[in-house]
Amino acid sequence: MYGKCTRYRVKGIPGVKDRSFDALQDAKTWLAQAQTDARRGEFVDPRDGAISLKDYIATHWWPTQSGDPSTLERIEQRVRRHIVPHLGALPLNSVGTEALRSWKKRLEKDLGPTSIRLVWATLSGVLQAAVEDRRLARNPCRARTVRPPAAAPGRVEAWPPERVLAVRAALTERYRVLVEIGAGLGLRQGEAFGLSMEDIDFDEEVVHVRRQVKMVRTKLCFALPKGRKVRDVPLPSSVAKSLRQHMELFAPVSVTMPWDDPSPPQTPVEAKHRRPRTYNLLVTGRERKAINRNYFNSYVWKPALSEAGVIAALEESAPDGSRVWEPSREHGYHALRHFYASEQLEAGESVVSLARWLGHSDPGFTLRKYAHFLPRAGARGSSAIDAVFA
């Protein structure tokens, strides 16, 4: 190839684009490696990895993502806030271990270990897609020399019964039954907000957990419970009594909202899937609408925690009028679910039954999460051995 800048071109390998070289030996070396990789199905052209990470995400990765809308929203936030601003300008094949070490150090200034692990997993998913798209030879997020921080140590702690009752007493009467639903049935917050009159079978003493109220892009909609798994939960008589009393004071309200995704449908299939559905919700807000979790947490739940002495009182509002409470993630509505689990295990219920009632697909996860709620398990085992050899 005289007079065309580069003198030697490698071409004719199936599935491999032509490439030119200045030196004959460079061309031969690349030819041998490319032929070997092509036969193995492992050929990666460096030129395909020259696209920036930002452009690859926007053009090739994000348009192919699907799944639960609220999950996609969280993934999009991680990409927009923590990945693209720091690594987006780099070519894909320049995102190596050195870049990841610098990025990890930068994230540690603003995020905790758990959040960093989530962001790391998102980036690893992007780069693994690039590997499978033949743009990268390997995923640098899986290198041994750089890893996300270890998960923060700690274990779930259950509220004592006195605290549950104190928070219940501090809530206004409209929302008080939510304590029984969380602590007496083990429902998640969204599932409690989505519980309808038709889900309660007083005769069979069971509650059918069929949906949740969730927020997608600041708008509310109905959806299946977490993991898209419906389940049945035993209904204790005390909780049944509280539910009946609540319905006498506050009649169930018919609420209509889209299903699964509140955004306008783009296809007939989406329109059919997202069509609005109506349920007679057991607990609603003052405006007789489904409860917005952000409003509930800031203006209902945390004031009750403060009055019950669980968290410090709110001294003043932020300049923009918002209410800024002290961080209290461990005292969220989910604490009632932990209380439910602790009481069931303390009473001797099996882990398998508890996993089914909580909606866990793997009883092993339930055991790992709540095993420390079995303080007397060793004593019962010792008593059994003593009964044999005494």
ZANU-146644 format. One record per residue (C-alpha): x, y, z; residue number from 1. Coordinates in pm, 1 decimal. Layout:
east/north/up/resi
X/Y/Z/NUM
...
***
This chain:
east/north/up/resi
0.0/0.0/0.0/1
262.3/254.1/-115.0/2
174.1/622.1/-85.9/3
-117.4/565.8/156.4/4
52.8/648.7/488.3/5
45.9/294.0/624.9/6
213.4/26.5/412.9/7
63.8/-301.0/532.8/8
-299.8/-402.2/578.7/9
-442.3/-714.2/742.7/10
-774.0/-817.5/591.4/11
-986.7/-1118.1/514.6/12
-1035.7/-1259.8/866.6/13
-1408.3/-1347.2/911.1/14
-1569.9/-1118.9/1165.6/15
-1261.0/-895.2/1195.8/16
-1237.5/-549.6/1043.2/17
-933.8/-460.6/828.7/18
-641.8/-289.8/1001.4/19
-333.6/-113.5/864.6/20
21.1/-96.7/1004.7/21
345.1/87.1/935.2/22
570.8/-211.5/1004.4/23
538.6/-557.3/850.9/24
625.7/-733.2/1177.1/25
350.1/-544.0/1363.1/26
102.7/-654.2/1096.7/27
211.5/-1019.6/1124.2/28
193.5/-1016.7/1505.0/29
-152.8/-866.0/1504.7/30
-263.5/-1110.2/1230.3/31
-159.6/-1411.5/1437.1/32
-332.1/-1284.6/1751.9/33
-647.3/-1180.4/1566.9/34
-676.8/-1518.5/1393.7/35
-637.9/-1701.4/1725.0/36
-895.8/-1483.7/1901.4/37
-1135.9/-1505.9/1607.4/38
-1124.8/-1887.7/1613.2/39
-1199.0/-1880.3/1987.3/40
-1475.7/-1626.6/1941.4/41
-1286.9/-1387.6/2169.8/42
-1170.7/-1121.5/1924.2/43
-1215.7/-764.5/2049.9/44
-1126.1/-479.4/1819.5/45
-966.3/-193.7/2019.4/46
-1130.6/55.2/1787.1/47
-1473.9/-57.1/1911.6/48
-1367.8/30.1/2266.6/49
-1273.5/385.4/2172.3/50
-1631.0/506.4/2226.8/51
-1668.8/707.1/2545.6/52
-1838.6/545.2/2843.2/53
-2103.9/819.2/2838.2/54
-2186.5/759.2/2470.3/55
-2189.0/382.2/2510.9/56
-2436.4/409.1/2799.2/57
-2662.2/655.1/2618.0/58
-2654.4/485.0/2277.5/59
-2608.4/114.6/2338.3/60
-2671.3/21.3/2701.7/61
-2953.6/228.1/2849.8/62
-3198.4/188.6/2555.6/63
-3184.5/-190.2/2605.4/64
-3262.7/-190.1/2977.0/65
-3601.5/-314.6/3092.5/66
-3766.0/-422.1/3414.9/67
-3943.0/-268.0/3711.1/68
-3980.0/109.5/3652.3/69
-3881.5/204.6/4006.5/70
-3568.6/-12.0/3983.5/71
-3477.4/146.4/3650.7/72
-3524.9/488.7/3806.8/73
-3272.2/408.7/4081.9/74
-3024.1/271.9/3826.8/75
-3059.7/585.4/3614.7/76
-2989.7/803.1/3918.7/77
-2670.0/612.8/3999.6/78
-2548.6/646.4/3641.9/79
-2636.5/1015.2/3619.4/80
-2502.8/1117.3/3961.0/81
-2203.0/895.3/4025.1/82
-2077.3/730.3/3705.8/83
-2108.5/966.1/3409.7/84
-1976.6/1280.8/3588.1/85
-1651.6/1104.8/3686.6/86
-1589.9/839.0/3421.4/87
-1818.0/933.6/3133.4/88
-1553.1/1112.1/2926.1/89
-1312.9/815.9/2927.5/90
-1307.4/572.1/2635.8/91
-1442.8/232.8/2732.5/92
-1103.4/66.4/2696.5/93
-946.8/329.8/2922.8/94
-1167.4/244.0/3220.0/95
-910.1/27.3/3394.0/96
-810.9/-51.6/3750.1/97
-624.4/277.2/3793.3/98
-930.8/478.3/3693.2/99
-1148.0/265.6/3921.7/100
-921.0/322.6/4220.7/101
-943.7/699.8/4176.0/102
-1318.9/679.5/4123.3/103
-1369.3/467.8/4433.7/104
-1170.8/715.0/4645.2/105
-1386.3/998.8/4516.1/106
-1708.9/813.3/4594.1/107
-1595.9/748.2/4951.4/108
-1611.1/1121.9/5020.2/109
-1987.4/1133.7/4963.3/110
-2131.5/782.3/4995.3/111
-2135.1/502.9/5249.7/112
-2017.8/147.4/5178.6/113
-2363.2/15.8/5091.2/114
-2430.4/294.1/4839.4/115
-2086.5/253.7/4683.5/116
-2148.7/-117.8/4636.5/117
-2474.1/-43.1/4452.1/118
-2306.8/210.5/4224.3/119
-2018.1/-28.5/4166.7/120
-2258.0/-306.7/4068.9/121
-2427.5/-73.7/3820.4/122
-2096.5/17.3/3654.0/123
-1995.0/-348.7/3650.1/124
-2319.9/-428.7/3468.4/125
-2245.2/-163.5/3206.7/126
-1890.2/-286.9/3148.7/127
-1998.5/-651.6/3139.4/128
-2244.3/-559.9/2864.8/129
-1953.3/-397.3/2678.4/130
-1756.8/-723.4/2713.6/131
-2044.7/-922.3/2570.7/132
-2081.6/-664.2/2293.1/133
-1716.9/-732.7/2198.8/134
-1604.5/-382.3/2289.9/135
-1391.2/-485.1/2589.3/136
-1176.0/-790.9/2648.1/137
-1254.9/-807.0/3020.7/138
-1452.3/-631.8/3291.8/139
-1216.7/-423.6/3510.2/140
-1473.9/-415.4/3791.8/141
-1397.5/-783.5/3846.4/142
-1023.6/-733.4/3887.9/143
-865.1/-861.8/4207.1/144
-666.6/-548.0/4282.0/145
-962.8/-311.4/4316.5/146
-1290.0/-398.0/4483.5/147
-1590.4/-212.5/4627.0/148
-1580.0/-161.2/5002.8/149
-1699.1/-444.5/5221.1/150
-2058.4/-435.0/5336.5/151
-2102.8/-234.6/5654.1/152
-2113.6/-464.6/5956.7/153
-2424.2/-470.9/6164.3/154
-2742.9/-661.0/6216.2/155
-3113.3/-591.3/6224.9/156
-3242.1/-481.5/6563.9/157
-3604.3/-521.4/6668.0/158
-3799.8/-264.9/6862.5/159
-3925.0/-367.9/7205.9/160
-4306.2/-394.5/7234.9/161
-4315.9/-78.2/7448.7/162
-4172.5/128.4/7164.2/163
-4419.1/-13.5/6913.1/164
-4709.3/83.0/7137.4/165
-4562.6/427.5/7210.0/166
-4527.6/509.0/6840.2/167
-4877.9/378.6/6776.7/168
-5018.4/606.3/7047.0/169
-4831.7/905.2/6899.7/170
-4985.1/860.8/6553.7/171
-5308.3/1032.0/6461.5/172
-5609.4/802.6/6461.2/173
-5627.8/791.1/6080.9/174
-5284.5/627.3/6053.0/175
-5275.0/429.0/6377.6/176
-5383.8/100.6/6219.8/177
-5069.3/104.0/6004.4/178
-4875.7/-4.0/6314.1/179
-5089.2/-316.7/6347.9/180
-5048.1/-384.8/5975.8/181
-4669.6/-352.9/5994.0/182
-4602.7/-510.6/6334.3/183
-4890.3/-760.1/6330.7/184
-4879.4/-874.3/5967.6/185
-4521.1/-798.0/5862.8/186
-4619.0/-595.3/5556.4/187
-4378.5/-353.4/5390.9/188
-4473.9/12.8/5381.3/189
-4595.0/11.3/5020.1/190
-4791.7/-308.5/5082.4/191
-4958.9/-151.8/5385.7/192
-5054.2/154.0/5177.7/193
-5195.3/-75.5/4905.7/194
-5398.3/-302.1/5134.6/195
-5764.9/-304.6/5034.9/196
-6081.2/-415.8/5207.2/197
-6112.0/-709.3/4964.9/198
-5771.7/-843.0/5071.4/199
-5888.7/-919.5/5426.2/200
-6064.2/-1251.2/5486.1/201
-6195.0/-1231.1/5841.7/202
-6360.6/-1573.4/5820.2/203
-6047.8/-1760.2/5713.0/204
-5826.3/-1534.9/5929.0/205
-5588.5/-1452.0/5647.5/206
-5472.1/-1138.9/5464.5/207
-5391.7/-1158.5/5093.6/208
-5091.4/-938.8/5005.2/209
-5159.5/-866.8/4638.4/210
-5020.5/-521.7/4562.9/211
-4830.1/-220.8/4682.0/212
-4842.9/153.4/4627.7/213
-4511.0/262.0/4484.4/214
-4363.2/585.0/4355.6/215
-4210.1/613.4/4008.2/216
-4070.2/949.3/3901.2/217
-4258.6/1126.7/4183.7/218
-4594.2/976.7/4076.9/219
-4788.8/701.9/4252.5/220
-4918.2/379.3/4101.7/221
-5025.4/29.3/4201.8/222
-4789.8/-264.2/4145.7/223
-4725.6/-618.8/4258.0/224
-4540.2/-658.6/4590.6/225
-4160.2/-656.2/4594.7/226
-4019.9/-938.7/4388.2/227
-4356.8/-954.2/4208.9/228
-4470.2/-1218.3/4457.1/229
-4816.0/-1225.4/4614.5/230
-4862.5/-1411.6/4942.0/231
-5100.3/-1488.7/5226.8/232
-5035.2/-1385.0/5587.5/233
-5212.7/-1518.6/5899.5/234
-5450.4/-1265.7/6056.9/235
-5427.4/-1254.7/6438.8/236
-5756.2/-1183.2/6612.1/237
-5621.3/-865.3/6775.9/238
-5518.5/-726.3/6437.2/239
-5855.3/-825.4/6290.3/240
-6028.0/-632.6/6568.5/241
-5815.4/-323.1/6496.4/242
-5890.6/-345.2/6123.6/243
-6265.3/-363.5/6191.6/244
-6249.6/-66.1/6426.5/245
-6054.6/135.6/6171.6/246
-6308.4/63.2/5896.7/247
-6587.9/178.6/6126.8/248
-6412.3/511.9/6180.2/249
-6267.8/553.2/5830.5/250
-6456.5/379.6/5553.3/251
-6234.7/232.4/5279.0/252
-6182.1/473.8/4990.8/253
-6205.2/377.4/4625.7/254
-5876.3/484.6/4463.6/255
-5790.7/456.7/4094.1/256
-5428.8/467.7/3974.1/257
-5220.9/326.0/3685.9/258
-5067.0/-15.6/3721.9/259
-4689.5/-61.8/3748.8/260
-4586.0/257.4/3564.7/261
-4759.0/598.9/3572.8/262
-4587.3/729.7/3257.6/263
-4798.6/752.3/2939.0/264
-4794.2/422.6/2743.9/265
-4620.9/415.3/2406.6/266
-4769.7/94.7/2265.6/267
-5103.7/-89.2/2285.4/268
-4937.0/-357.2/2498.2/269
-4816.0/-96.9/2749.0/270
-5158.6/66.8/2749.2/271
-5321.3/-265.9/2834.8/272
-5069.5/-344.7/3107.9/273
-5074.8/2.4/3266.3/274
-5448.6/59.7/3247.6/275
-5580.9/221.4/3568.0/276
-5714.0/-9.1/3835.1/277
-5941.4/66.9/4128.0/278
-5917.8/-69.5/4482.1/279
-6091.0/16.2/4809.7/280
-5787.2/116.5/5013.4/281
-5800.0/60.6/5385.7/282
-5579.6/358.3/5476.1/283
-5565.5/682.2/5277.9/284
-5445.9/1036.5/5338.1/285
-5654.1/1332.6/5441.5/286
-5741.4/1404.3/5078.5/287
-5880.5/1051.3/5040.7/288
-5601.1/949.3/4805.8/289
-5326.8/687.4/4820.9/290
-5057.7/779.6/5073.6/291
-4740.9/940.9/4941.3/292
-4450.4/779.4/5126.3/293
-4243.2/1099.7/5130.6/294
-4524.7/1294.1/5295.7/295
-4598.6/1011.9/5537.7/296
-4237.3/967.3/5645.1/297
-4170.6/1339.2/5701.9/298
-4503.1/1465.8/5833.2/299
-4662.1/1161.9/6000.6/300
-4409.4/895.3/6093.2/301
-4112.4/1098.8/6216.7/302
-4322.9/1335.7/6428.7/303
-4466.7/1024.5/6596.3/304
-4114.4/888.4/6651.9/305
-4017.9/1220.3/6806.5/306
-4318.3/1228.4/7035.4/307
-4246.2/871.7/7144.6/308
-3886.8/965.2/7225.7/309
-3732.4/745.6/6956.9/310
-3558.7/1033.2/6774.3/311
-3479.0/1393.3/6863.5/312
-3742.8/1661.2/6812.1/313
-3737.6/1876.3/6500.4/314
-3594.8/2212.5/6601.3/315
-3660.5/2416.4/6288.7/316
-3729.1/2382.5/5918.5/317
-3473.8/2432.4/5643.2/318
-3461.0/2771.2/5461.6/319
-3675.3/2633.3/5179.6/320
-3943.8/2523.0/5425.3/321
-3862.1/2151.4/5409.1/322
-3843.1/1947.7/5726.8/323
-3497.3/1806.5/5792.1/324
-3491.6/1531.8/6052.0/325
-3185.9/1357.1/6188.7/326
-3086.8/1041.3/5995.4/327
-3293.2/754.7/6134.9/328
-3306.1/483.1/5870.7/329
-3310.2/210.7/6135.6/330
-3633.3/359.8/6273.8/331
-3829.4/367.3/5949.4/332
-4160.5/192.9/5897.1/333
-3962.0/-121.3/5811.5/334
-3873.1/-151.3/6182.1/335
-4226.8/-283.3/6237.0/336
-4153.2/-566.3/5994.8/337
-3840.9/-656.2/6193.8/338
-4052.0/-655.3/6510.3/339
-4295.9/-896.0/6345.1/340
-4012.5/-1132.2/6250.4/341
-3861.1/-1123.1/6599.0/342
-4192.9/-1200.5/6766.3/343
-4267.6/-1490.5/6531.5/344
-3927.1/-1650.7/6587.3/345
-3941.5/-1590.3/6961.3/346
-4275.8/-1772.9/6965.5/347
-4119.0/-2073.6/6794.6/348
-4254.2/-2035.2/6440.3/349
-4040.9/-2202.4/6172.7/350
-3809.3/-2000.5/5951.8/351
-3975.2/-2154.8/5644.6/352
-4318.7/-2025.8/5748.5/353
-4179.3/-1683.7/5837.7/354
-4004.5/-1657.3/5499.8/355
-4334.7/-1731.8/5324.8/356
-4522.9/-1472.2/5530.0/357
-4255.7/-1208.7/5472.1/358
-4241.5/-1277.4/5098.6/359
-3881.0/-1400.8/5095.5/360
-3806.5/-1645.9/4814.3/361
-3522.7/-1808.6/5009.4/362
-3569.1/-1916.1/5373.3/363
-3190.6/-1906.4/5400.4/364
-3203.5/-1529.3/5354.9/365
-3460.8/-1505.0/5633.0/366
-3241.6/-1715.3/5861.4/367
-2929.1/-1509.3/5789.2/368
-3117.1/-1185.9/5850.4/369
-3303.5/-1282.6/6165.6/370
-3110.6/-1573.9/6323.1/371
-3002.4/-1354.4/6615.1/372
-3368.9/-1323.8/6714.3/373
-3345.6/-1678.8/6850.7/374
-3173.3/-1611.9/7184.4/375
-3315.2/-1920.8/7353.0/376
-3245.2/-2164.9/7070.2/377
-2926.6/-2294.2/7233.1/378
-3098.2/-2339.4/7567.4/379
-3376.5/-2546.9/7410.8/380
-3118.7/-2769.2/7241.9/381
-2927.4/-2815.5/7565.4/382
-3248.3/-2906.0/7747.1/383
-3321.6/-3172.9/7488.0/384
-2975.5/-3329.4/7532.7/385
-3012.7/-3314.8/7912.2/386
-3343.7/-3500.6/7883.9/387
-3163.5/-3788.1/7711.4/388
-2860.3/-3823.2/7935.8/389
-2987.6/-3696.8/8272.2/390
***
